[in-house]
Amino acid sequence: MSLSFPTMAAIRFGYGLRPGEALAQTKDELIAQVGRGAAAVPGFPVGGVAARQAEILDLQDRLRQIRQAGGDDLARRQQRRALQRRAQLLFQMDANARLMQAVLSPDGFNERLATFWTNHFSTSAAKSVPMRLIVPLYEAEAIRPFMGGRFATLLRAATAHPAMLIYLDQAQSLGPDSSGGMRRNKGLNENLGRELLELHTLGAGSGYTQADVRAAAMVLTGLTVDQQQMQTAFRPQISEPGEHRVLGVGYGGAKRTRGDYLAMLDDLAVHPKTAGHISRKLAVHFVSDQPPQEMIAAMSEAWMKTDGDLTAVYRAMLDHPAAWANEGAKARQPFDYIVSGLRALDSGAGAGDVAAFMQAYRQDDADGDDMAAMAQRKDAGAGQQPMQAPPGPEDEARIKRRKAFQTARALGQGALRRMGQPTWLPPSPAGFEESFSAWITASQLSERLAWARRASAQFGRDADPRQFLKATLADAARDETIRVVSQAPSRTSGLTLVLDSPEFNRR
């Protein structure tokens, strides 16, 4: 290993260095982050889990009332748009809180694992209006608490969460020969069964057949969402009766129960193909697009010996020599890049200057409406007065706050959208790409350069570029980067060069 352990651990297995933050010195300290993370309450959903569940129920009830109401179509559309705006506002606040969680957390390895598993069990807030409230809750209550335990527990929590059931249309899947299916003249939806085998457990090309996909979907019938309570439910009346064989193992019988699909999930969780598939995905995410087979084998062996204890799998990954070799083999994805950049710039007392700014301006606070009202006042007076009075102090304050919000958005969620990795909005159930070539392109680098310039101008005006380079990359900085940064014509240019360097864009 050419880099020191603390530097390599922070860059490859975390979100980089942050001024004043202690670095992990051992593998045990990295592993300890997983336990702390499982017990911690994330900063999202904003308001907490109980408040969010109540908000979801209220949204569902209001949408139902609008659908059932007669009368003016225009009034109903306006009511629906108001609910959509409210849901979108909460979603934006949650997405910003998710970003700042990664920026401020000292447990970078745990935060990286949260990103990995949320992407592995992908859902999208774009599916429907309620999903904008449900998907952040999904990560908080179905992913983060279970990342250090047995994979079977995580698989159960993710598969049966309303976010997954809605996203993959499991709520529309009925056993064709069940009493409920025949009465409603509706049938099977194979989406969840297919993604369960192809993405979440065994992996594509692992030997399962279309018959296994259909059988898995049959076993999953009955698993649905209670639309009144927006909770997971099991309805025997829509569950396909009989035994269904997945990979040669039978599940179910004349009387179907929740235990049928749980038994299938538990068996898939400890299948050797699952161990190999997910071990490889973990190694690809953290170490290399082409991890050595010996590393995957060591992780898979730990998986099988412990019945899928994920902490043991992480330990096997960290214990392999390849985990600490060939620095820079992976590209930082957009979320990784922006979080690492904000962490690097986040100097100052307490939460830091960057965090204080991003949190203070994480929502628009209806300033857009205020600005529109100001424009309307100007337009209304345009035909009456040849000249307009200058904005008053209140207007100037609103304009200043609006500009600050726009900057915070441009450096956070706006940048993630432009770079192609918007929070909780993956392009498909397969999630975001992992490969180097997907993220290191001419357009990507152009967006990153623009971001680096704006972030450096906003937060780094008083920073010494040479000290910033040392604090940000430590012994990962190349001699060429040190030389170029030391010759930068201005402080902002120097910081921009650090954030745009090959070392900062890789891990």
C-alpha positions in Angstrom: 0.0 0.0 0.0 1.6 3.3 -1.1 -0.8 5.5 0.8 -1.0 5.7 4.6 -3.9 3.6 6.1 -5.9 6.7 7.3 -5.7 8.4 3.9 -6.7 5.2 2.0 -9.4 4.4 4.4 -11.0 7.9 4.2 -10.8 8.1 0.4 -11.6 4.5 -0.7 -14.0 3.5 2.0 -15.4 6.8 3.1 -16.2 10.2 1.7 -12.8 11.7 2.0 -11.1 14.0 4.5 -12.8 16.8 6.4 -10.9 19.5 8.3 -10.7 18.7 12.0 -12.2 15.3 11.7 -10.3 12.3 13.2 -9.4 9.6 10.7 -9.9 5.9 11.2 -6.6 4.3 12.1 -7.5 0.6 12.0 -9.9 -1.8 10.3 -11.6 -2.3 13.6 -12.4 1.4 13.7 -14.0 1.2 10.2 -16.1 -1.9 11.2 -17.2 -0.1 14.4 -18.8 2.6 12.3 -21.4 0.0 11.1 -22.5 -0.7 14.6 -22.9 2.9 15.4 -24.7 3.6 12.2 -27.3 0.9 13.0 -28.2 2.5 16.3 -28.2 6.1 15.0 -31.2 8.0 13.8 -30.6 9.6 10.4 -31.4 13.2 9.6 -34.2 12.2 7.3 -37.1 11.9 6.8 -37.3 15.5 8.1 -39.5 15.5 11.2 -38.8 11.9 12.0 -40.4 8.5 11.1 -43.6 8.9 13.1 -44.3 12.4 11.6 -43.6 11.1 8.1 -45.9 8.1 8.5 -48.7 10.5 9.5 -47.9 12.8 6.6 -48.1 9.8 4.2 -51.5 8.9 5.5 -52.8 12.4 5.3 -51.6 12.7 1.7 -53.3 9.4 0.7 -56.5 10.6 2.4 -56.5 13.9 0.6 -55.7 12.3 -2.8 -58.5 9.9 -2.3 -60.9 12.7 -1.5 -59.9 14.5 -4.6 -60.5 11.4 -6.7 -63.9 10.8 -5.2 -65.1 14.4 -5.3 -67.4 15.6 -8.0 -67.7 19.1 -9.3 -65.2 21.4 -10.8 -62.3 19.7 -12.6 -60.2 22.8 -12.4 -60.6 23.0 -8.6 -59.6 19.4 -8.2 -56.5 19.9 -10.4 -55.5 22.9 -8.3 -55.9 20.8 -5.1 -53.8 18.0 -6.5 -51.1 20.4 -7.6 -51.0 21.9 -4.1 -50.5 18.4 -2.7 -47.8 17.7 -5.3 -46.0 20.8 -4.3 -46.1 19.9 -0.6 -44.8 16.4 -1.3 -42.1 17.8 -3.6 -41.0 20.3 -0.9 -40.7 17.5 1.7 -38.8 15.4 -0.8 -36.3 18.2 -1.5 -35.8 18.7 2.2 -35.2 15.0 2.7 -32.8 14.9 -0.2 -30.8 17.8 1.2 -30.8 16.2 4.6 -29.5 13.0 3.0 -26.7 14.9 1.4 -25.7 16.7 4.6 -25.9 13.5 6.6 -23.0 12.2 4.4 -21.1 15.5 4.6 -21.3 15.8 8.4 -21.1 12.2 9.5 -17.7 11.1 10.9 -18.6 7.5 9.9 -17.9 7.6 6.2 -17.7 3.8 5.8 -21.2 3.4 7.2 -22.5 6.2 4.9 -20.9 4.6 1.9 -22.6 1.3 2.8 -26.0 3.1 3.1 -25.4 4.4 -0.5 -24.5 1.0 -1.7 -27.4 -0.9 -0.2 -30.0 1.8 -1.1 -28.7 1.5 -4.7 -28.7 -2.3 -4.5 -32.3 -2.4 -3.4 -33.3 0.5 -5.7 -36.6 2.3 -5.6 -37.6 5.6 -7.1 -39.5 8.6 -5.8 -40.6 9.3 -9.3 -43.1 6.4 -9.3 -45.9 8.4 -7.8 -46.7 11.4 -5.6 -46.8 9.4 -2.3 -43.5 7.8 -3.2 -41.8 11.2 -2.7 -42.6 10.8 1.0 -42.2 7.0 1.2 -38.7 6.5 -0.4 -36.7 8.5 2.1 -38.6 6.6 4.9 -37.6 3.4 3.1 -33.8 4.1 3.5 -34.3 5.2 7.1 -36.3 2.2 8.3 -35.6 -0.7 5.9 -32.0 -0.2 4.9 -29.8 1.6 7.5 -30.8 -0.3 10.6 -29.9 -3.7 9.0 -26.7 -3.1 7.1 -24.5 -4.8 9.7 -26.6 -7.9 10.5 -27.6 -11.0 8.5 -28.4 -10.4 4.8 -31.7 -12.3 5.3 -32.9 -9.6 7.7 -32.0 -6.8 5.3 -33.6 -8.7 2.4 -36.8 -9.2 4.3 -37.0 -5.5 5.3 -36.3 -4.2 1.8 -38.5 -6.6 -0.1 -41.5 -6.2 2.1 -41.4 -2.4 2.5 -44.2 -0.4 0.9 -41.6 1.5 -1.2 -40.4 -1.7 -2.9 -43.9 -3.1 -3.3 -45.2 0.0 -4.9 -42.1 0.6 -7.1 -42.2 -2.9 -8.6 -46.0 -3.1 -8.8 -46.3 -6.0 -6.3 -49.5 -4.3 -5.0 -51.0 -5.1 -8.4 -50.0 -8.8 -8.4 -52.7 -11.3 -7.7 -52.6 -15.1 -7.9 -54.5 -16.0 -11.1 -56.3 -18.8 -9.4 -56.8 -17.2 -6.0 -60.3 -16.2 -5.0 -59.4 -12.5 -5.1 -57.6 -12.8 -8.5 -60.6 -14.6 -10.1 -63.1 -12.2 -8.6 -61.2 -9.2 -9.9 -60.1 -10.8 -13.1 -56.6 -9.8 -12.5 -53.4 -11.8 -12.6 -49.7 -12.1 -11.8 -47.1 -9.3 -12.0 -43.6 -10.8 -12.2 -41.6 -7.6 -11.5 -40.7 -8.3 -7.9 -40.0 -12.0 -8.5 -37.7 -11.2 -11.4 -35.8 -8.4 -9.7 -35.5 -10.5 -6.5 -33.6 -13.2 -8.4 -31.8 -11.1 -11.0 -30.8 -8.1 -8.9 -31.3 -8.5 -5.2 -30.0 -12.1 -4.7 -28.7 -14.6 -7.2 -27.7 -12.3 -10.0 -28.2 -12.5 -13.8 -26.7 -15.5 -15.4 -26.7 -17.5 -12.2 -28.7 -20.4 -13.5 -32.2 -19.7 -12.6 -34.9 -19.9 -15.3 -38.0 -18.1 -16.4 -40.0 -20.8 -14.6 -38.2 -19.9 -11.4 -39.0 -16.2 -11.9 -42.7 -17.1 -12.3 -42.7 -19.4 -9.3 -41.0 -16.8 -7.2 -43.7 -14.3 -8.2 -46.4 -16.9 -7.3 -44.8 -17.3 -3.9 -44.9 -13.5 -3.4 -48.6 -13.2 -4.2 -50.5 -12.1 -1.1 -47.7 -9.7 -0.2 -49.2 -6.3 -0.8 -49.8 -2.8 0.6 -52.7 -1.8 2.8 -53.8 1.3 1.0 -55.6 2.7 4.0 -52.7 2.4 6.4 -49.9 2.4 3.8 -48.3 -0.5 5.6 -47.2 -4.0 4.3 -49.9 -6.6 4.5 -50.4 -10.2 3.6 -53.8 -11.1 2.0 -54.3 -14.9 1.7 -57.3 -14.4 -0.6 -55.0 -13.0 -3.4 -52.2 -15.5 -2.8 -51.9 -18.2 -5.4 -52.8 -21.6 -3.8 -50.6 -24.6 -4.1 -46.9 -25.4 -3.9 -44.5 -23.4 -6.1 -40.9 -24.6 -6.8 -38.1 -22.1 -6.9 -34.6 -23.6 -7.7 -36.1 -27.0 -6.9 -37.4 -26.1 -3.5 -41.2 -26.0 -2.8 -42.9 -23.2 -1.0 -46.6 -23.0 -0.1 -49.5 -25.4 -0.1 -53.2 -25.6 0.0 -53.3 -22.8 2.6 -50.9 -20.0 1.9 -49.2 -17.9 4.7 -46.7 -15.1 5.1 -44.2 -17.8 6.1 -44.0 -19.1 2.5 -42.4 -16.0 1.0 -40.2 -15.4 4.1 -38.8 -19.0 3.8 -38.0 -18.3 0.2 -36.2 -15.1 1.0 -34.2 -16.8 3.8 -33.1 -19.6 1.4 -32.1 -17.1 -1.3 -30.2 -15.0 1.2 -27.8 -17.9 2.0 -27.5 -19.3 -1.5 -23.9 -19.6 -2.8 -24.8 -17.6 -5.9 -26.2 -14.8 -3.8 -23.0 -14.8 -1.7 -20.9 -14.5 -4.9 -23.1 -12.0 -6.6 -23.3 -9.5 -3.7 -19.7 -10.0 -2.6 -18.6 -9.0 -6.1 -20.9 -6.0 -6.1 -19.4 -4.8 -2.8 -15.9 -5.3 -4.1 -16.8 -3.4 -7.3 -18.3 -0.6 -5.4 -15.4 -0.1 -3.0 -12.3 -1.4 -4.6 -12.2 -2.0 -8.4 -14.4 -2.5 -11.5 -12.5 -5.8 -11.9 -11.8 -7.0 -8.4 -9.6 -10.1 -8.0 -11.5 -13.4 -7.9 -9.5 -14.3 -4.7 -11.1 -11.3 -2.9 -14.6 -12.3 -4.0 -14.0 -15.9 -2.9 -12.8 -14.8 0.5 -15.9 -12.6 1.0 -18.2 -15.4 -0.3 -16.6 -17.8 2.1 -17.2 -15.5 5.0 -20.8 -15.1 3.8 -21.4 -18.9 3.7 -19.7 -19.6 7.0 -21.8 -17.0 8.9 -25.1 -17.5 7.1 -24.8 -14.1 5.5 -23.5 -12.0 8.4 -22.7 -8.8 6.5 -20.2 -7.4 9.0 -18.1 -10.6 8.5 -18.3 -10.0 4.8 -17.1 -6.4 5.2 -14.3 -7.6 7.4 -13.2 -10.2 4.8 -13.2 -7.4 2.2 -11.0 -5.1 4.4 -8.7 -8.0 5.3 -7.8 -8.8 1.7 -4.6 -7.1 0.4 -6.4 -5.9 -2.8 -8.5 -3.6 -0.6 -5.5 -1.5 0.0 -3.8 -1.6 -3.4 -4.0 0.3 -6.6 -5.3 3.6 -5.3 -7.4 5.6 -7.8 -8.8 2.5 -9.5 -12.4 3.7 -8.9 -14.1 6.8 -10.1 -15.9 8.9 -7.6 -19.6 8.9 -8.6 -21.3 12.3 -8.6 -22.8 11.9 -5.0 -19.4 10.8 -3.8 -17.6 13.7 -5.5 -20.0 16.4 -4.2 -20.1 15.1 -0.7 -16.3 14.8 -0.7 -16.0 18.3 -2.1 -18.3 19.8 0.5 -16.5 18.0 3.3 -13.2 19.3 2.1 -14.4 22.9 2.0 -16.3 22.5 5.4 -13.9 24.4 7.7 -15.1 26.5 10.6 -16.4 25.8 14.1 -19.1 23.3 14.9 -20.8 21.9 11.8 -18.6 24.1 9.6 -19.2 27.0 7.2 -20.4 24.8 4.3 -22.9 22.9 6.4 -24.3 26.0 8.0 -24.9 27.6 4.6 -26.4 24.5 3.0 -28.6 23.8 5.9 -29.8 27.4 6.3 -30.8 27.5 2.6 -32.0 23.9 2.1 -35.5 25.0 1.1 -37.0 27.9 -0.8 -39.4 29.0 2.0 -41.8 30.2 -0.7 -39.4 33.0 -1.7 -40.2 32.1 -5.3 -43.8 33.3 -4.6 -42.5 36.4 -3.0 -40.3 37.2 -6.0 -43.3 36.6 -8.3 -45.4 39.0 -6.2 -42.7 41.6 -6.5 -42.6 41.2 -10.2 -46.4 41.5 -10.4 -46.2 44.8 -8.4 -43.7 46.1 -10.8 -45.7 45.1 -13.8 -48.9 46.5 -12.4 -47.2 49.9 -11.9 -45.4 49.9 -15.2 -48.3 51.6 -17.0 -48.9 54.1 -14.3 -45.4 55.4 -13.4 -42.5 56.1 -15.7 -40.0 55.0 -13.0 -40.2 52.3 -10.3 -39.2 52.8 -6.7 -36.1 50.8 -5.7 -36.7 47.6 -3.7 -37.2 48.2 -0.1 -35.2 46.5 2.7 -37.6 43.6 2.9 -37.4 43.0 -0.9 -33.7 43.2 -0.8 -33.5 40.6 2.0 -35.8 38.3 0.0 -33.7 38.7 -3.1 -30.5 37.9 -1.1 -32.1 34.8 0.4 -33.4 33.7 -2.9 -29.9 34.0 -4.5 -28.4 32.0 -1.5 -31.0 29.3 -2.0 -30.2 29.1 -5.7 -26.5 28.7 -4.9 -27.2 26.0 -2.3 -29.4 24.2 -4.8 -26.8 24.5 -7.6 -24.1 23.1 -5.3 -26.3 20.3 -4.0 -29.3 18.6 -5.6 -29.1 20.7 -8.8 -25.5 19.5 -9.3 -26.5 15.9 -8.7 -29.2 16.1 -11.3 -26.8 17.7 -13.8 -24.2 15.0 -13.2 -26.8 12.2 -13.6 -27.2 10.9 -10.1 -30.2 12.6 -8.5 -31.0 11.5 -4.9 -33.4 8.6 -4.7 -34.2 8.8 -8.5 -32.3 5.9 -10.1 -32.9 5.2 -13.8 -34.1 1.7 -13.3 -34.4 -1.1 -10.6 -30.8 -1.9 -11.4 -29.8 1.4 -9.8 -27.0 3.7 -10.9 -23.9 2.5 -12.8 -20.8 1.6 -11.0 -18.2 1.5 -13.8 -15.4 4.0 -14.2 -16.4 4.8 -17.8 -19.9 5.7 -16.8 -18.7 8.7 -14.6 -15.4 9.8 -16.0 -16.4 11.4 -19.3 -15.9 14.7 -21.0 -19.3 16.0 -20.0 -18.9 14.7 -16.4 -15.5 16.4 -16.0 -16.9 19.6 -17.4 -19.8 19.6 -14.9 -17.3 18.8 -12.1 -15.0 21.7 -13.1 -18.0 24.1 -13.1 -19.0 22.8 -9.7 -15.5 23.1 -8.3 -15.2 26.7 -9.5 -18.5 27.7 -7.9 -17.9 25.9 -4.7 -14.4 27.3 -4.3 -15.7 30.8 -4.9 -18.5 30.4 -2.4 -16.6 28.7 0.4 -12.9 29.0 -0.2 -12.0 32.6 -0.6 -9.9 32.8 2.5 -8.3 29.3 2.2 -4.6 28.8 1.3 -4.7 26.4 -1.7 -1.5 24.6 -0.5 -2.9 24.0 3.0 -6.2 23.0 1.4 -4.5 20.4 -0.8 -2.7 19.0 2.2 -5.8 18.8 4.3 -7.9 17.4 1.5 -5.7 14.8 -0.1 -2.8 14.3 2.5 -0.3 11.9 1.1 -2.6 11.1 -1.9 -1.5 14.3 -3.6 0.8 13.8 -6.6 3.9 15.9 -7.1 2.4 17.4 -10.3 -0.7 18.4 -8.5 1.3 20.0 -5.7 3.3 22.0 -8.2 0.3 23.2 -10.2 -1.6 24.2 -7.1 1.3 26.1 -5.7 1.5 28.1 -8.9 -2.2 28.9 -9.1 -2.9 32.6 -9.8 -5.5 33.0 -7.1 -6.9 31.2 -4.1 -10.1 30.3 -5.9 -8.1 28.9 -8.8 -5.9 26.9 -6.5 -8.9 25.3 -4.7 -10.5 24.6 -8.0 -7.4 22.8 -9.2 -7.4 20.6 -6.1 -11.1 19.6 -6.6 -10.5 19.0 -10.3 -7.4 16.9 -9.9 -7.3 13.3 -10.9 -6.7 12.3 -7.3 -9.8 14.0 -6.1 -12.0 12.4 -8.8 -10.8 8.9 -8.0 -10.6 6.7 -5.0 
